């Protein structure tokens, strides 16, 4: 029975550390490292306190919909989420 040797090319060392690691594979796939202060959808970290605060604000906004009390809540929500 014939054994097969290595087939194909070696994966390139994309991050320059001298070894081919999972970091090279992820970089090759286009996965970006999360930076400090980035939004979760953009690769940032998950903050359960922030999520709980956002859910509370969403409920308050829904309850105050159509009243003048909703405007400051919406502004606070936008500031928290980073949207305009």
N, C-alpha and C positions, 0 to 999 in steps of 0.2 A: 504494500500500500504506500502510495506516495504522499508525503507530508508537504503541505504548502508553506512556503516562507512568507515573509511579510509582503503583502500585496499593496501596491499603490504608493503614494507619496507620504512622507512624514508631515505631520501637522506643524505649521510654522510657530515659532516663539514670538507671539504678538506683543507681549508686554515687556520683553527684553530682560527677563530675570535669568536666562540661561537654561531654563527647563520648560517643557511643555506641560502645563497644568490646566486645571479646570478654568482658571482665570483666562487663559488663552482661548479656550473653547468659547467661553461666554463673550469675550471681546470679539471673536470672529463672528458670533451670531448677532452682534450689535447690541448686546445688553450693556446698559450704562450703570456705573457705580452710583449709588445714591449719595448725594451731597447733603451737607447740613442745611436744613431749612427748606428743602425741596418738598413739593406737594407729593402725596402718596402715589398719585397717578403718574407722576413724572419720575418716580423712583425714590421718593422720600420714605420716611419711616411712618409706621402706623401709631397714632396716639389715641388710645381709647377715651381719654378725658375730653379731647377735642371732638371726637365723634359724638359723645354723650351730650356735650354742650350744643353741638349743631342740631341734634335731634330735638333737644328741648326748645331751641329757638324756632325750629321748623313747626313744632306744635303750637307755640305761642303766635307765630305769624299766621298760621292757618286759622286760629281762633280769632285773631284781631283783623282778619282780612276785610278790607273796605273801610276801616276806621283810621283816624289820624294816629292811633297808637301803633299801627303796623309799620309806619315809615322808619322810626328809630330801630325797630327790631330787624327790619330788612337791611338797614345800613350796618348794623352790628354783625349780621350773618354774612354779608358781603365782605366785611373786613376780616372776619374769621376764615373765610374760604379763599380770600384773595381774588375774588371776582369783582367786576364793575357793574 
